[in-house]
Amino acid sequence: MSVYRYAIIGTGRPWKSDGATGFGMSHTHQHGFAKTGRTELVAVADVREDNARLFLDKYNVDAPIFTNYEEMLAEIKPEILSIATWPHLHADMTVAACEAGVKAIHCEKPMATTWGDAKRMKAAADANGTIVTFNHQRRNLEAFQKARQIILSGELGDLTLMECECGNLFDWGTHWLDMLFFFNGDVPAEWVIGQIDLREPDVIFGAPMEQQGLVYWKWTNGVRGIMVTGHDSKLTTMMRLTGTKGIIELPSENALKVRTEQDSDWRVIPMIENIKGSDPIDLACADLIKALDTPGYKPLLSIDYAIQHTEVIYAAYESSRWRGRIDLPLKTEDSALVSMLESGEIGPKRRAQPSVQ
Ligand SMILES: NC(=O)c1ccc[n+]([C@@H]2O[C@H](COP(=O)([O-])OP(=O)(O)OC[C@H]3O[C@@H](n4cnc5c(N)ncnc54)[C@H](O)[C@@H]3O)[C@@H](O)[C@H]2O)c1
């Protein structure tokens, strides 16, 4: 079996360690790819040379450090690349890597900070035949896998409505939307209606988020989705999947209960696989190697899936700006949230709410 030449952009520092600016997700990618035994770390790129040095020392790897990722791509020509930088950098880095001939890229979520950038990434992957995956690793968690199996088994009847709640549409919502698309067989969405409330932007990994949001959409197979976001989102459970013959609830990402027409009470589905910690990311890395080894195999975290739910995020922002339903495909390319924040239509520059007399 061949050993692939692996490189990383954005080394970070492990979560909560001295000088950390985030989670240091690169460490989880390194763990996952090293575990496959099929990669050799041949270079790292980071604008913070100290982060890169610490990273290489931690894993006892002797490899060159680049402060310019484009130079690394040109000189080292890696076959596999991890991109573990903040979201506004994902698009340029992914496009450059695809054009530099990288065979497979595992990029952190969310895809990109505008819809236009997300489409650019997909176009570059397609044009260059690059396998691109995003770290929506929850597809590998047991509770979500089991929920999908129950839906596929027909026990729930026909899926009709999926509801979920989380902190925001972009940083966390990308995971939850990804799960709902997974449950629904990754069919595309048809239309989206949404509203966001943003007073003082919450900024996560450099990107502004709404404080509250409400999104309702329809998939092309008729199933509906609802997502409630923000500090006051209360759906009574984290996720609820309703079919014509039963309901699944996921109170947390490691718990699952089902109630069908045959049940007099909720049935708790035991979690037995003990997938925890870095396991879902390890599985994502192994799946990317499988895709490289197996022509025609589409990895579970493929860009083809990620782009479909990313469109719902930007369509929800656009719906809030347009004050109406957005029929897909989404035609605007910016982030309506960011554009409205900059123009003062939302955010701290906006005039006070009119008083109702
Ligand atoms: N999948 C998950 O569960 C999960 C969890 C947390 C974070 N994330 C995502 O991971 C991504 C990275 O977050 P993090 O917490 O690992 O960040 P981090 O701050 O820990 O690390 C980012 C690194 O990128 C480097 N960097 C910045 N600009 C660069 C450039 N131009 N070229 C090269 N390197 C550059 C920084 O110096 C830093 O070392 C984010 O998109 C975040 O949303 C995903």
The ligand as a Gaussian input file, in Angstrom:
#p B3LYP/6-31G(d) Opt

LIG

0 1
 N      -14.880000      19.994000      13.362000
 C      -14.965000      20.489000      14.586000
 O      -15.599000      19.910000      15.471000
 C      -14.261000      21.776000      14.910000
 C      -14.027000      22.157000      16.238000
 C      -13.373000      23.364000      16.452000
 C      -12.974000      24.167000      15.398000
 N      -13.250000      23.767000      14.118000
 C      -12.869000      24.582000      12.944000
 O      -11.478000      24.447000      12.722000
 C      -10.981000      25.627000      12.063000
 C       -9.684000      26.033000      12.736000
 O       -9.955000      26.322000      14.086000
 P       -8.862000      26.072000      15.221000
 O       -9.577000      26.196000      16.512000
 O       -8.115000      24.826000      14.919000
 O       -7.894000      27.340000      14.967000
 P       -6.547000      27.686000      15.737000
 O       -6.620000      29.157000      16.045000
 O       -6.298000      26.737000      16.851000
 O       -5.418000      27.433000      14.638000
 C       -5.397000      28.147000      13.441000
 C       -3.966000      28.222000      12.934000
 O       -4.002000      28.798000      11.625000
 C       -2.863000      29.642000      11.492000
 N       -3.023000      30.574000      10.383000
 C       -3.703000      31.751000      10.362000
 N       -3.574000      32.340000       9.140000
 C       -2.821000      31.499000       8.377000
 C       -2.335000      31.548000       7.048000
 N       -2.639000      32.575000       6.235000
 N       -1.564000      30.548000       6.618000
 C       -1.259000      29.497000       7.424000
 N       -1.685000      29.407000       8.703000
 C       -2.460000      30.380000       9.174000
 C       -2.793000      30.311000      12.860000
 O       -1.518000      30.923000      13.068000
 C       -3.053000      29.130000      13.778000
 O       -1.843000      28.456000      14.087000
 C      -12.110000      26.653000      12.108000
 O      -12.707000      26.757000      10.834000
 C      -13.116000      26.071000      13.104000
 O      -14.462000      26.382000      12.790000
 C      -13.861000      22.579000      13.862000

